[in-house]
Amino acid sequence: MGCAPSIHVSQSGVIYCRDSDESNSPRQTSSVSQGPTAPLHGLFVQTDAADAMPPSRAAGPPGAVRVRRSRAELGSGSSTGSSGPATTTCRGRRRHCCSSAEAETQTSYTSVKVSSAEVRIGPMRLTQDPIQVLLIFAKEDSQSDGFWWACDRAGYRCNIARTPESALECFLDKHHEIIVIDHRQSRNFDAEAVCRSIRATNPSEHTVILAVVSQASDDHEEASVLPLLHAGFNRRFMENSSIIACYNELIQIEHGEVRSQFKLRACNSVFTALDHCHEAIEITSDDHVIQIHRIHRDSGDNSQTEPHSFRHKSRRKESIDVKSISSRGSDAPSLQNRRYPSMARIHSMTIEAPITKVINIINAAQENSPVTVAEALDRVLEILRTTELYSPQLGTKDEDPHTSDLVGGLMTDGLRRLSGNEYVFTKNVHHSHSHLSMPITINDVPPSIAQLLDNEESWDFNIFELEAVTHKRPLVYLGLKVFSRFGVCEFLNCTETTLRAWLQVIEANYHSSNAYHNSTHAADVLHATAFFLGKERVKGSLDQLDEVAALIAATVHDVDHPGRTNSFLCNAGSELAVLYNDTAVLESHHTALAFQLTVKDTKCNIFKNIDRNHYRTLRQAIIDMVLATEMTKHFEHVNKFVNSINKPLAAESEGSDCECNPTGKNFPENQILIKRMMIKCADVANPCRPLDLCIEWAGRISEEYFAQTDEEKRQGLPVVMPVFDRNTCSIPKSQISFIDYFITDMFDAWDAFAHLPALMQHLADNYKHWKTLDDLKCKTLRLPSDS
């Protein structure tokens, strides 16, 4: 082969590998098809400009007589040449017109050799074809002549188009690196419209477009370049017909933007070739340190590229011991012999899970127990060996379809697949929120909002009034007030401006289009959490870090919620479900996105001034609380709270001889249970709100479920909650089922700990309301007399 091969990237996207001793016979190694070429009309075509003019002529004065070569004006209707095909020959070169129209052609008899340039990118040697330039001038004048002869002098290939249509056709055919558009007058064509039409095509990504503008008069201020940039131009050229001025402009463009774009295209081509390669590839530095490691996989994932992560590994470290592989068959008995003692050691380990210890104790008790006791213990063991220890089993699902649907929709992972269906959820994530008018500090809150917030410590606080007066953005205002009351900024050592920016970012990533899961729901959960934190027993069980974590968790717990349940996303095969393996999909997304939004911008990073240990503890507490809102673990959290918190407290209050620690609620494990229970109750506290608020929330959640059912039917997906059909659903029945199955026991347990008589009274009143509607067979939210 001789010397090292070079890579040639042609204008059409074809990659050639050319050996130094085979320069005339390139080997095509990868090709990107450009598709067929459409015929061009109404076009001045000038090809191989540099082949037609001697250097002495190119450098001549503007007034000198110039000789045109191979210029064809198409579609003009006039001709001074032959009426045959528009093809001319000049010193053995063929000239092609892009139309069957008659052509007027003038040809010079000089030739300048057009050569390719070699460009180096690191160790790569790339061959760049001569630059192609497209001049778009409606009429021939000294300025178009200046650029024409400048292209000739620089060795560029040049085309001239007279109309926007012919310009676009020519560009799609040639993919010029430089386009010069006459912007001096608009009566012939709209230069900015021409630029935009070219920018709308894919090839223009690598093209530099130059606008020729008129010289500003002395009594007029020079115009801004922004309109040109917005239209798609890269540069502006003040009218100057001097060939050397045009030449200098083109040369600067070539050595600046064009050369950079060429390198980008070359790298693109290399990676395209790598992507089509069916072999494992390692790209290393001179000392064999891996820069890129790529493995082709046949199982649908065409490739995996891992840049940078292997920089510390050498090829030697990545090698495989072939001898050890080939000897596996003969050494199989010895491998098995080595395996058995290891398994024996594993079974003799003293590490046991608590449930294993319980089962062992029961097994030991069975040995000396009467038959009836032994049989009862067998039943206990069967229950303990199930995977759902905390979830009650419905024995009569068919008798209560509302309860069945709620359990199926809220407590399963939705793994009911339909082959061929896929739902891709597109997140509406906002990063710029300057359009929102927000207070700088809590003291700058408008009086109407401040008056409402004076009552925010009351359980009967009307969040919907705050929603209305803040134009569906209540979270920032309530957050500023609540966080200030709990000293969050002081604890995090951040300014109130940073806190405001953070609240603004989080609220902007809630979807106001959702009927229920929007920032008003987040503000409602934040309000309930703050209310619970004010209760004496809760306050005495948690420290300030727990309080701060709880307030932050309540704020972010449903950020970027799509208005669909986990079951829906799993059944639809959404991106989020795939990412989180169908497990706690939304809750995992809420926490991950909340931290991403927080730490990506120092202006809203409320954690930037706390030390690493505090941050890790705080982050873990926030994640744990948000994940606790996932309903599949609902009964596990409630039962653990009852067994670990309620029962020891009850025994303590009754003066029992129980050996439990009366201050056990302050143990870290129990603090976790308290925080989980608190945010769970805050998340679904709607049935415990005053009746008007309870009714509004019931209508909103029902509408969101109706919308999900509608979409499931459109998408051909399993209908997770069939009773939530907007044409047949009884909202009172759905509320009764929800309260019976999820709310009553949980709030009884929470009330026994936090002492919440007002909430429990609201719950009883609201349940009575729904029961009355159901007894009257009403499917509406209110009694007819109330409406």
Secondary structure in CASP SS format (residue, H / E / C, confidence):
PFRMAT SS
TARGET T0000
AUTHOR 0000-0000-0000
METHOD secondary structure of the structure
MODEL  1
M C 1.00
G C 1.00
C C 1.00
A C 1.00
P C 1.00
S E 1.00
I E 1.00
H E 1.00
V E 1.00
S C 1.00
Q C 1.00
S C 1.00
G C 1.00
V C 1.00
I E 1.00
Y E 1.00
C E 1.00
R E 1.00
D C 1.00
S C 1.00
D C 1.00
E C 1.00
S C 1.00
N C 1.00
S C 1.00
P C 1.00
R E 1.00
Q E 1.00
T E 1.00
S E 1.00
S C 1.00
V C 1.00
S C 1.00
Q C 1.00
G C 1.00
P C 1.00
T C 1.00
A C 1.00
P C 1.00
L C 1.00
H C 1.00
G C 1.00
L E 1.00
F E 1.00
V E 1.00
Q C 1.00
T C 1.00
D C 1.00
A H 1.00
A H 1.00
D H 1.00
A C 1.00
M C 1.00
P C 1.00
P H 1.00
S H 1.00
R H 1.00
A H 1.00
A C 1.00
G C 1.00
P C 1.00
P C 1.00
G C 1.00
A C 1.00
V C 1.00
R C 1.00
V C 1.00
R C 1.00
R C 1.00
S C 1.00
R C 1.00
A E 1.00
E E 1.00
L C 1.00
G C 1.00
S C 1.00
G C 1.00
S C 1.00
S C 1.00
T C 1.00
G C 1.00
S C 1.00
S C 1.00
G C 1.00
P C 1.00
A C 1.00
T E 1.00
T E 1.00
T E 1.00
C E 1.00
R C 1.00
G C 1.00
R E 1.00
R E 1.00
R E 1.00
H E 1.00
C C 1.00
C C 1.00
S C 1.00
S C 1.00
A C 1.00
E C 1.00
A C 1.00
E C 1.00
T C 1.00
Q C 1.00
T C 1.00
S C 1.00
Y C 1.00
T C 1.00
S C 1.00
V C 1.00
K C 1.00
V C 1.00
S C 1.00
S C 1.00
A E 1.00
E E 1.00
V E 1.00
R E 1.00
I E 1.00
G C 1.00
P C 1.00
M E 1.00
R E 1.00
L E 1.00
T E 1.00
Q E 1.00
D C 1.00
P C 1.00
I C 1.00
Q E 1.00
V E 1.00
L E 1.00
L E 1.00
I E 1.00
F C 1.00
A C 1.00
K C 1.00
E C 1.00
D C 1.00
S H 1.00
Q H 1.00
S H 1.00
D H 1.00
G H 1.00
F H 1.00
W H 1.00
W H 1.00
A H 1.00
C H 1.00
D H 1.00
R H 1.00
A H 1.00
G C 1.00
Y C 1.00
R E 1.00
C E 1.00
N E 1.00
I E 1.00
A E 1.00
R C 1.00
T C 1.00
P H 1.00
E H 1.00
S H 1.00
A H 1.00
L H 1.00
E H 1.00
C H 1.00
F H 1.00
L H 1.00
D H 1.00
K H 1.00
H C 1.00
H C 1.00
E C 1.00
I E 1.00
I E 1.00
V E 1.00
I E 1.00
D E 1.00
H C 1.00
R C 1.00
Q C 1.00
S C 1.00
R C 1.00
N C 1.00
F C 1.00
D C 1.00
A H 1.00
E H 1.00
A H 1.00
V H 1.00
C H 1.00
R H 1.00
S H 1.00
I H 1.00
R H 1.00
A C 1.00
T C 1.00
N H 1.00
P H 1.00
S H 1.00
E H 1.00
H H 1.00
T C 1.00
V E 1.00
I E 1.00
L E 1.00
A E 1.00
V E 1.00
V E 1.00
S C 1.00
Q C 1.00
A C 1.00
S C 1.00
D C 1.00
D C 1.00
H C 1.00
E C 1.00
E C 1.00
A C 1.00
S C 1.00
V C 1.00
L H 1.00
P H 1.00
L H 1.00
L H 1.00
H H 1.00
A H 1.00
G C 1.00
F C 1.00
N C 1.00
R E 1.00
R E 1.00
F E 1.00
M E 1.00
E C 1.00
N C 1.00
S C 1.00
S C 1.00
I H 1.00
I H 1.00
A H 1.00
C H 1.00
Y H 1.00
N H 1.00
E H 1.00
L H 1.00
I H 1.00
Q H 1.00
I H 1.00
E H 1.00
H H 1.00
G H 1.00
E H 1.00
V H 1.00
R H 1.00
S H 1.00
Q H 1.00
F H 1.00
K H 1.00
L H 1.00
R H 1.00
A H 1.00
C H 1.00
N H 1.00
S H 1.00
V H 1.00
F H 1.00
T H 1.00
A H 1.00
L H 1.00
D H 1.00
H C 1.00
C C 1.00
H C 1.00
E C 1.00
A C 1.00
I E 1.00
E E 1.00
I E 1.00
T E 1.00
S C 1.00
D C 1.00
D C 1.00
H C 1.00
V E 1.00
I E 1.00
Q E 1.00
I E 1.00
H E 1.00
R E 1.00
I E 1.00
H E 1.00
R C 1.00
D C 1.00
S C 1.00
G C 1.00
D C 1.00
N C 1.00
S E 1.00
Q E 1.00
T E 1.00
E E 1.00
P E 1.00
H C 1.00
S C 1.00
F C 1.00
R C 1.00
H C 1.00
K C 1.00
S E 1.00
R H 1.00
R H 1.00
K H 1.00
E H 1.00
S C 1.00
I C 1.00
D C 1.00
V H 1.00
K H 1.00
S H 1.00
I H 1.00
S H 1.00
S C 1.00
R C 1.00
G C 1.00
S C 1.00
D C 1.00
A H 1.00
P H 1.00
S H 1.00
L H 1.00
Q H 1.00
N H 1.00
R H 1.00
R H 1.00
Y H 1.00
P H 1.00
S H 1.00
M H 1.00
A H 1.00
R H 1.00
I H 1.00
H H 1.00
S C 1.00
M C 1.00
T C 1.00
I C 1.00
E C 1.00
A C 1.00
P H 1.00
I H 1.00
T H 1.00
K H 1.00
V H 1.00
I H 1.00
N H 1.00
I H 1.00
I H 1.00
N H 1.00
A H 1.00
A H 1.00
Q H 1.00
E H 1.00
N C 1.00
S C 1.00
P C 1.00
V H 1.00
T H 1.00
V H 1.00
A H 1.00
E H 1.00
A H 1.00
L H 1.00
D H 1.00
R H 1.00
V H 1.00
L H 1.00
E H 1.00
I H 1.00
L H 1.00
R C 1.00
T C 1.00
T C 1.00
E C 1.00
L C 1.00
Y C 1.00
S C 1.00
P C 1.00
Q C 1.00
L C 1.00
G C 1.00
T C 1.00
K H 1.00
D H 1.00
E H 1.00
D C 1.00
P H 1.00
H H 1.00
T H 1.00
S H 1.00
D H 1.00
L H 1.00
V H 1.00
G H 1.00
G H 1.00
L H 1.00
M H 1.00
T C 1.00
D C 1.00
G C 1.00
L C 1.00
R C 1.00
R C 1.00
L C 1.00
S C 1.00
G C 1.00
N C 1.00
E C 1.00
Y C 1.00
V C 1.00
F C 1.00
T C 1.00
K C 1.00
N C 1.00
V C 1.00
H C 1.00
H C 1.00
S C 1.00
H C 1.00
S C 1.00
H C 1.00
L C 1.00
S C 1.00
M C 1.00
P C 1.00
I C 1.00
T C 1.00
I H 1.00
N H 1.00
D H 1.00
V C 1.00
P C 1.00
P H 1.00
S H 1.00
I H 1.00
A H 1.00
Q H 1.00
L H 1.00
L H 1.00
D C 1.00
N C 1.00
E C 1.00
E C 1.00
S C 1.00
W C 1.00
D C 1.00
F C 1.00
N C 1.00
I H 1.00
F H 1.00
E H 1.00
L H 1.00
E H 1.00
A H 1.00
V H 1.00
T C 1.00
H C 1.00
K C 1.00
R C 1.00
P H 1.00
L H 1.00
V H 1.00
Y H 1.00
L H 1.00
G H 1.00
L H 1.00
K H 1.00
V H 1.00
F H 1.00
S H 1.00
R H 1.00
F C 1.00
G C 1.00
V H 1.00
C H 1.00
E H 1.00
F H 1.00
L H 1.00
N C 1.00
C C 1.00
T C 1.00
E H 1.00
T H 1.00
T H 1.00
L H 1.00
R H 1.00
A H 1.00
W H 1.00
L H 1.00
Q H 1.00
V H 1.00
I H 1.00
E H 1.00
A H 1.00
N C 1.00
Y C 1.00
H C 1.00
S C 1.00
S C 1.00
N C 1.00
A C 1.00
Y C 1.00
H C 1.00
N C 1.00
S H 1.00
T H 1.00
H H 1.00
A H 1.00
A H 1.00
D H 1.00
V H 1.00
L H 1.00
H H 1.00
A H 1.00
T H 1.00
A H 1.00
F H 1.00
F H 1.00
L H 1.00
G C 1.00
K C 1.00
E H 1.00
R H 1.00
V H 1.00
K H 1.00
G H 1.00
S H 1.00
L C 1.00
D C 1.00
Q H 1.00
L H 1.00
D H 1.00
E H 1.00
V H 1.00
A H 1.00
A H 1.00
L H 1.00
I H 1.00
A H 1.00
A H 1.00
T H 1.00
V H 1.00
H C 1.00
D C 1.00
V C 1.00
D C 1.00
H C 1.00
P C 1.00
G C 1.00
R C 1.00
T C 1.00
N H 1.00
S H 1.00
F H 1.00
L H 1.00
C H 1.00
N H 1.00
A H 1.00
G C 1.00
S C 1.00
E H 1.00
L H 1.00
A H 1.00
V H 1.00
L H 1.00
Y C 1.00
N C 1.00
D C 1.00
T C 1.00
A C 1.00
V H 1.00
L H 1.00
E H 1.00
S H 1.00
H H 1.00
H H 1.00
T H 1.00
A H 1.00
L H 1.00
A H 1.00
F H 1.00
Q H 1.00
L H 1.00
T H 1.00
V H 1.00
K C 1.00
D C 1.00
T H 1.00
K H 1.00
C H 1.00
N C 1.00
I C 1.00
F C 1.00
K C 1.00
N C 1.00
I C 1.00
D C 1.00
R H 1.00
N H 1.00
H H 1.00
Y H 1.00
R H 1.00
T H 1.00
L H 1.00
R H 1.00
Q H 1.00
A H 1.00
I H 1.00
I H 1.00
D H 1.00
M H 1.00
V H 1.00
L H 1.00
A H 1.00
T C 1.00
E C 1.00
M H 1.00
T H 1.00
K H 1.00
H H 1.00
F H 1.00
E H 1.00
H H 1.00
V H 1.00
N H 1.00
K H 1.00
F H 1.00
V H 1.00
N H 1.00
S H 1.00
I H 1.00
N H 1.00
K H 1.00
P H 1.00
L H 1.00
A H 1.00
A H 1.00
E H 1.00
S H 1.00
E C 1.00
G C 1.00
S C 1.00
D C 1.00
C C 1.00
E C 1.00
C C 1.00
N C 1.00
P C 1.00
T C 1.00
G H 1.00
K H 1.00
N H 1.00
F C 1.00
P H 1.00
E H 1.00
N H 1.00
Q H 1.00
I H 1.00
L H 1.00
I H 1.00
K H 1.00
R H 1.00
M H 1.00
M H 1.00
I H 1.00
K H 1.00
C H 1.00
A H 1.00
D H 1.00
V C 1.00
A C 1.00
N H 1.00
P H 1.00
C H 1.00
R C 1.00
P C 1.00
L H 1.00
D H 1.00
L H 1.00
C H 1.00
I H 1.00
E H 1.00
W H 1.00
A H 1.00
G H 1.00
R H 1.00
I H 1.00
S H 1.00
E H 1.00
E H 1.00
Y H 1.00
F H 1.00
A H 1.00
Q H 1.00
T H 1.00
D H 1.00
E H 1.00
E H 1.00
K H 1.00
R H 1.00
Q H 1.00
G C 1.00
L C 1.00
P C 1.00
V C 1.00
V C 1.00
M C 1.00
P C 1.00
V C 1.00
F C 1.00
D C 1.00
R C 1.00
N C 1.00
T C 1.00
C C 1.00
S C 1.00
I H 1.00
P H 1.00
K H 1.00
S H 1.00
Q H 1.00
I H 1.00
S H 1.00
F H 1.00
I H 1.00
D H 1.00
Y H 1.00
F H 1.00
I H 1.00
T H 1.00
D H 1.00
M H 1.00
F H 1.00
D H 1.00
A H 1.00
W H 1.00
D H 1.00
A H 1.00
F H 1.00
A H 1.00
H C 1.00
L C 1.00
P H 1.00
A H 1.00
L H 1.00
M H 1.00
Q H 1.00
H H 1.00
L H 1.00
A H 1.00
D H 1.00
N H 1.00
Y H 1.00
K H 1.00
H H 1.00
W H 1.00
K H 1.00
T H 1.00
L H 1.00
D H 1.00
D H 1.00
L C 1.00
K C 1.00
C C 1.00
K C 1.00
T C 1.00
L C 1.00
R C 1.00
L C 1.00
P C 1.00
S C 1.00
D C 1.00
S C 1.00
END
